[in-house]
Amino acid sequence: MTRNTVHRVEVATPIYDPEIAQRLEEMFITMLSDNQKAREEDEEGNYHLIYRQEDTPLNSQKFFYESAYNNALQ
């Protein structure tokens, strides 16, 4: 599967509302903490899983899906 790099459109906008900015920051922290499929590239260009058994598993996509589902029920 190839990435869509030809027809991609990316947009940036300032966030003025402090509550929304805080919520977005928390979302980014969650995404950066995802360790289920996370990989690191070594000096030879090879990728390796970085999940360690002592880490608490976090799949950010599943986390956000479950959060949205639970919020919709309320």
N, CA, C and O atoms as CSV, one atom per row, in Angstrom:
chain,resi,resn,atom,element,x,y,z
A,1,MET,N,N,0.848,-1.175,0.000
A,1,MET,CA,C,0.000,0.000,0.000
A,1,MET,C,C,0.891,1.234,0.000
A,1,MET,O,O,1.815,1.341,0.805
A,2,THR,N,N,0.609,2.159,-0.903
A,2,THR,CA,C,1.399,3.382,-0.973
A,2,THR,C,C,0.711,4.501,-0.201
A,2,THR,O,O,-0.502,4.481,0.009
A,3,ARG,N,N,1.497,5.458,0.206
A,3,ARG,CA,C,0.954,6.622,0.899
A,3,ARG,C,C,0.460,7.632,-0.120
A,3,ARG,O,O,1.042,7.749,-1.199
A,4,ASN,N,N,-0.582,8.352,0.191
A,4,ASN,CA,C,-1.115,9.377,-0.700
A,4,ASN,C,C,-0.306,10.657,-0.501
A,4,ASN,O,O,-0.690,11.521,0.287
A,5,THR,N,N,0.798,10.777,-1.208
A,5,THR,CA,C,1.631,11.970,-1.082
A,5,THR,C,C,1.442,12.918,-2.256
A,5,THR,O,O,1.950,14.040,-2.228
A,6,VAL,N,N,0.721,12.489,-3.291
A,6,VAL,CA,C,0.528,13.330,-4.466
A,6,VAL,C,C,-0.680,14.256,-4.289
A,6,VAL,O,O,-0.603,15.443,-4.605
A,7,HIS,N,N,-1.790,13.717,-3.787
A,7,HIS,CA,C,-3.023,14.490,-3.686
A,7,HIS,C,C,-3.331,14.923,-2.252
A,7,HIS,O,O,-4.460,15.309,-1.952
A,8,ARG,N,N,-2.364,14.865,-1.393
A,8,ARG,CA,C,-2.578,15.204,0.013
A,8,ARG,C,C,-2.686,16.714,0.184
A,8,ARG,O,O,-1.958,17.482,-0.444
A,9,VAL,N,N,-3.605,17.116,1.042
A,9,VAL,CA,C,-3.740,18.520,1.411
A,9,VAL,C,C,-3.626,18.579,2.927
A,9,VAL,O,O,-4.349,17.880,3.637
A,10,GLU,N,N,-2.730,19.403,3.414
A,10,GLU,CA,C,-2.584,19.586,4.854
A,10,GLU,C,C,-2.880,21.037,5.190
A,10,GLU,O,O,-2.505,21.947,4.450
A,11,VAL,N,N,-3.553,21.246,6.308
A,11,VAL,CA,C,-3.990,22.575,6.693
A,11,VAL,C,C,-3.557,22.842,8.127
A,11,VAL,O,O,-3.558,21.939,8.964
A,12,ALA,N,N,-3.192,24.068,8.398
A,12,ALA,CA,C,-2.842,24.482,9.755
A,12,ALA,C,C,-3.682,25.708,10.115
A,12,ALA,O,O,-4.006,26.525,9.254
A,13,THR,N,N,-4.020,25.820,11.367
A,13,THR,CA,C,-4.799,26.962,11.828
A,13,THR,C,C,-4.435,27.258,13.278
A,13,THR,O,O,-4.129,26.337,14.035
A,14,PRO,N,N,-4.464,28.520,13.674
A,14,PRO,CA,C,-4.192,28.825,15.081
A,14,PRO,C,C,-5.353,28.375,15.967
A,14,PRO,O,O,-6.507,28.378,15.540
A,15,ILE,N,N,-5.040,27.994,17.190
A,15,ILE,CA,C,-6.048,27.592,18.172
A,15,ILE,C,C,-6.061,28.665,19.253
A,15,ILE,O,O,-5.086,28.830,19.986
A,16,TYR,N,N,-7.166,29.389,19.347
A,16,TYR,CA,C,-7.258,30.500,20.290
A,16,TYR,C,C,-7.909,30.110,21.607
A,16,TYR,O,O,-7.621,30.714,22.640
A,17,ASP,N,N,-8.767,29.126,21.587
A,17,ASP,CA,C,-9.480,28.710,22.790
A,17,ASP,C,C,-8.569,27.845,23.654
A,17,ASP,O,O,-8.135,26.782,23.211
A,18,PRO,N,N,-8.269,28.283,24.887
A,18,PRO,CA,C,-7.352,27.516,25.746
A,18,PRO,C,C,-7.838,26.102,26.062
A,18,PRO,O,O,-7.024,25.188,26.191
A,19,GLU,N,N,-9.146,25.910,26.187
A,19,GLU,CA,C,-9.671,24.580,26.484
A,19,GLU,C,C,-9.461,23.627,25.303
A,19,GLU,O,O,-9.101,22.464,25.487
A,20,ILE,N,N,-9.689,24.131,24.105
A,20,ILE,CA,C,-9.472,23.299,22.922
A,20,ILE,C,C,-7.986,23.016,22.748
A,20,ILE,O,O,-7.601,21.903,22.388
A,21,ALA,N,N,-7.144,24.026,23.004
A,21,ALA,CA,C,-5.691,23.829,22.904
A,21,ALA,C,C,-5.229,22.755,23.883
A,21,ALA,O,O,-4.398,21.916,23.535
A,22,GLN,N,N,-5.758,22.775,25.099
A,22,GLN,CA,C,-5.399,21.774,26.106
A,22,GLN,C,C,-5.864,20.390,25.672
A,22,GLN,O,O,-5.138,19.407,25.826
A,23,ARG,N,N,-7.073,20.317,25.131
A,23,ARG,CA,C,-7.610,19.025,24.665
A,23,ARG,C,C,-6.757,18.459,23.531
A,23,ARG,O,O,-6.458,17.265,23.515
A,24,LEU,N,N,-6.365,19.311,22.582
A,24,LEU,CA,C,-5.505,18.870,21.485
A,24,LEU,C,C,-4.146,18.401,21.993
A,24,LEU,O,O,-3.613,17.396,21.521
A,25,GLU,N,N,-3.588,19.131,22.955
A,25,GLU,CA,C,-2.297,18.729,23.519
A,25,GLU,C,C,-2.392,17.352,24.168
A,25,GLU,O,O,-1.495,16.524,24.008
A,26,GLU,N,N,-3.468,17.107,24.894
A,26,GLU,CA,C,-3.666,15.797,25.513
A,26,GLU,C,C,-3.798,14.704,24.459
A,26,GLU,O,O,-3.311,13.590,24.650
A,27,MET,N,N,-4.461,15.025,23.341
A,27,MET,CA,C,-4.600,14.044,22.265
A,27,MET,C,C,-3.237,13.718,21.646
A,27,MET,O,O,-2.936,12.557,21.366
A,28,PHE,N,N,-2.418,14.751,21.437
A,28,PHE,CA,C,-1.082,14.513,20.888
A,28,PHE,C,C,-0.227,13.683,21.844
A,28,PHE,O,O,0.525,12.812,21.406
A,29,ILE,N,N,-0.336,13.946,23.132
A,29,ILE,CA,C,0.416,13.168,24.119
A,29,ILE,C,C,-0.015,11.702,24.058
A,29,ILE,O,O,0.821,10.801,24.113
A,30,THR,N,N,-1.319,11.473,23.944
A,30,THR,CA,C,-1.826,10.104,23.829
A,30,THR,C,C,-1.276,9.429,22.581
A,30,THR,O,O,-0.813,8.289,22.641
A,31,MET,N,N,-1.324,10.133,21.440
A,31,MET,CA,C,-0.831,9.541,20.191
A,31,MET,C,C,0.670,9.245,20.268
A,31,MET,O,O,1.125,8.216,19.770
A,32,LEU,N,N,1.431,10.139,20.885
A,32,LEU,CA,C,2.873,9.926,21.003
A,32,LEU,C,C,3.215,8.831,22.012
A,32,LEU,O,O,4.322,8.294,21.996
A,33,SER,N,N,2.268,8.503,22.886
A,33,SER,CA,C,2.484,7.446,23.880
A,33,SER,C,C,2.072,6.071,23.365
A,33,SER,O,O,2.306,5.064,24.033
A,34,ASP,N,N,1.461,6.021,22.182
A,34,ASP,CA,C,1.028,4.758,21.579
A,34,ASP,C,C,2.256,3.865,21.398
A,34,ASP,O,O,3.230,4.256,20.755
A,35,ASN,N,N,2.198,2.670,21.969
A,35,ASN,CA,C,3.364,1.773,21.899
A,35,ASN,C,C,3.018,0.405,21.304
A,35,ASN,O,O,3.820,-0.526,21.386
A,36,GLN,N,N,1.847,0.281,20.714
A,36,GLN,CA,C,1.451,-1.030,20.205
A,36,GLN,C,C,2.064,-1.365,18.858
A,36,GLN,O,O,2.411,-2.521,18.614
A,37,LYS,N,N,2.204,-0.397,17.991
A,37,LYS,CA,C,2.809,-0.650,16.686
A,37,LYS,C,C,3.961,0.314,16.428
A,37,LYS,O,O,4.410,0.463,15.291
A,38,ALA,N,N,4.435,0.961,17.476
A,38,ALA,CA,C,5.494,1.960,17.338
A,38,ALA,C,C,6.806,1.295,16.941
A,38,ALA,O,O,7.148,0.209,17.409
A,39,ARG,N,N,7.513,1.973,16.077
A,39,ARG,CA,C,8.806,1.460,15.609
A,39,ARG,C,C,9.843,2.577,15.643
A,39,ARG,O,O,9.510,3.761,15.577
A,40,GLU,N,N,11.085,2.179,15.745
A,40,GLU,CA,C,12.209,3.112,15.647
A,40,GLU,C,C,13.088,2.677,14.497
A,40,GLU,O,O,13.246,1.486,14.228
A,41,GLU,N,N,13.660,3.660,13.820
A,41,GLU,CA,C,14.561,3.365,12.713
A,41,GLU,C,C,15.995,3.326,13.241
A,41,GLU,O,O,16.418,4.230,13.963
A,42,ASP,N,N,16.741,2.280,12.882
A,42,ASP,CA,C,18.139,2.202,13.309
A,42,ASP,C,C,19.033,2.905,12.290
A,42,ASP,O,O,18.555,3.427,11.282
A,43,GLU,N,N,20.328,2.911,12.566
A,43,GLU,CA,C,21.285,3.623,11.718
A,43,GLU,C,C,21.399,3.042,10.306
A,43,GLU,O,O,21.925,3.700,9.409
A,44,GLU,N,N,20.914,1.827,10.105
A,44,GLU,CA,C,20.964,1.198,8.783
A,44,GLU,C,C,19.648,1.345,8.011
A,44,GLU,O,O,19.511,0.814,6.909
A,45,GLY,N,N,18.688,2.061,8.588
A,45,GLY,CA,C,17.418,2.283,7.916
A,45,GLY,C,C,16.387,1.198,8.146
A,45,GLY,O,O,15.350,1.185,7.484
A,46,ASN,N,N,16.652,0.282,9.077
A,46,ASN,CA,C,15.707,-0.784,9.404
A,46,ASN,C,C,14.837,-0.353,10.580
A,46,ASN,O,O,15.293,0.357,11.476
A,47,TYR,N,N,13.584,-0.789,10.565
A,47,TYR,CA,C,12.655,-0.442,11.632
A,47,TYR,C,C,12.464,-1.616,12.579
A,47,TYR,O,O,12.419,-2.770,12.152
A,48,HIS,N,N,12.352,-1.312,13.869
A,48,HIS,CA,C,12.176,-2.327,14.906
A,48,HIS,C,C,11.068,-1.883,15.852
A,48,HIS,O,O,10.962,-0.706,16.195
A,49,LEU,N,N,10.236,-2.850,16.272
A,49,LEU,CA,C,9.217,-2.562,17.278
A,49,LEU,C,C,9.890,-2.099,18.559
A,49,LEU,O,O,10.941,-2.619,18.935
A,50,ILE,N,N,9.285,-1.119,19.236
A,50,ILE,CA,C,9.891,-0.612,20.465
A,50,ILE,C,C,9.096,-0.980,21.709
A,50,ILE,O,O,9.445,-0.566,22.815
A,51,TYR,N,N,8.021,-1.762,21.533
A,51,TYR,CA,C,7.214,-2.156,22.684
A,51,TYR,C,C,8.025,-3.021,23.634
A,51,TYR,O,O,8.682,-3.977,23.223
A,52,ARG,N,N,7.966,-2.668,24.907
A,52,ARG,CA,C,8.642,-3.450,25.944
A,52,ARG,C,C,7.579,-4.044,26.872
A,52,ARG,O,O,6.556,-3.409,27.127
A,53,GLN,N,N,7.811,-5.224,27.364
A,53,GLN,CA,C,6.828,-5.921,28.202
A,53,GLN,C,C,6.444,-5.114,29.441
A,53,GLN,O,O,5.312,-5.211,29.913
A,54,GLU,N,N,7.369,-4.324,29.967
A,54,GLU,CA,C,7.067,-3.577,31.188
A,54,GLU,C,C,6.199,-2.341,30.920
A,54,GLU,O,O,5.672,-1.739,31.856
A,55,ASP,N,N,6.050,-1.965,29.652
A,55,ASP,CA,C,5.201,-0.833,29.296
A,55,ASP,C,C,3.729,-1.212,29.416
A,55,ASP,O,O,3.351,-2.355,29.160
A,56,THR,N,N,2.914,-0.257,29.801
A,56,THR,CA,C,1.471,-0.457,29.772
A,56,THR,C,C,1.033,-0.300,28.324
A,56,THR,O,O,1.291,0.744,27.725
A,57,PRO,N,N,0.383,-1.298,27.743
A,57,PRO,CA,C,-0.007,-1.217,26.333
A,57,PRO,C,C,-0.971,-0.063,26.084
A,57,PRO,O,O,-1.911,0.143,26.852
A,58,LEU,N,N,-0.739,0.692,25.007
A,58,LEU,CA,C,-1.639,1.768,24.619
A,58,LEU,C,C,-1.737,1.814,23.104
A,58,LEU,O,O,-0.755,2.084,22.412
A,59,ASN,N,N,-2.939,1.545,22.597
A,59,ASN,CA,C,-3.250,1.682,21.172
A,59,ASN,C,C,-4.104,2.933,21.074
A,59,ASN,O,O,-5.277,2.902,21.446
A,60,SER,N,N,-3.544,4.042,20.578
A,60,SER,CA,C,-4.244,5.325,20.599
A,60,SER,C,C,-5.508,5.302,19.742
A,60,SER,O,O,-6.503,5.929,20.107
A,61,GLN,N,N,-5.492,4.595,18.610
A,61,GLN,CA,C,-6.694,4.542,17.787
A,61,GLN,C,C,-7.836,3.855,18.528
A,61,GLN,O,O,-8.974,4.323,18.497
A,62,LYS,N,N,-7.531,2.752,19.189
A,62,LYS,CA,C,-8.552,2.052,19.968
A,62,LYS,C,C,-9.019,2.932,21.137
A,62,LYS,O,O,-10.211,2.980,21.439
A,63,PHE,N,N,-8.086,3.624,21.789
A,63,PHE,CA,C,-8.412,4.512,22.908
A,63,PHE,C,C,-9.397,5.599,22.467
A,63,PHE,O,O,-10.402,5.835,23.137
A,64,PHE,N,N,-9.106,6.264,21.332
A,64,PHE,CA,C,-9.978,7.336,20.861
A,64,PHE,C,C,-11.330,6.795,20.379
A,64,PHE,O,O,-12.361,7.438,20.577
A,65,TYR,N,N,-11.325,5.635,19.759
A,65,TYR,CA,C,-12.579,5.012,19.321
A,65,TYR,C,C,-13.469,4.728,20.532
A,65,TYR,O,O,-14.651,5.073,20.532
A,66,GLU,N,N,-12.902,4.102,21.555
A,66,GLU,CA,C,-13.673,3.760,22.741
A,66,GLU,C,C,-14.157,5.016,23.467
A,66,GLU,O,O,-15.276,5.049,23.979
A,67,SER,N,N,-13.316,6.043,23.510
A,67,SER,CA,C,-13.720,7.303,24.160
A,67,SER,C,C,-14.892,7.941,23.414
A,67,SER,O,O,-15.857,8.387,24.035
A,68,ALA,N,N,-14.809,7.983,22.086
A,68,ALA,CA,C,-15.902,8.569,21.295
A,68,ALA,C,C,-17.184,7.761,21.468
A,68,ALA,O,O,-18.266,8.332,21.609
A,69,TYR,N,N,-17.065,6.434,21.459
A,69,TYR,CA,C,-18.219,5.570,21.617
A,69,TYR,C,C,-18.877,5.801,22.993
A,69,TYR,O,O,-20.096,5.946,23.089
A,70,ASN,N,N,-18.061,5.834,24.038
A,70,ASN,CA,C,-18.592,6.043,25.390
A,70,ASN,C,C,-19.216,7.419,25.540
A,70,ASN,O,O,-20.240,7.556,26.208
A,71,ASN,N,N,-18.621,8.447,24.932
A,71,ASN,CA,C,-19.181,9.794,24.998
A,71,ASN,C,C,-20.512,9.883,24.263
A,71,ASN,O,O,-21.400,10.634,24.666
A,72,ALA,N,N,-20.649,9.115,23.185
A,72,ALA,CA,C,-21.893,9.132,22.418
A,72,ALA,C,C,-23.033,8.490,23.204
A,72,ALA,O,O,-24.198,8.833,23.002
A,73,LEU,N,N,-22.706,7.571,24.087
A,73,LEU,CA,C,-23.723,6.892,24.892
A,73,LEU,C,C,-24.262,7.776,26.006
A,73,LEU,O,O,-25.347,7.524,26.528
A,74,GLN,N,N,-23.527,8.792,26.367
A,74,GLN,CA,C,-23.932,9.650,27.510
A,74,GLN,C,C,-24.853,10.744,27.094
A,74,GLN,O,O,-25.280,11.542,27.929
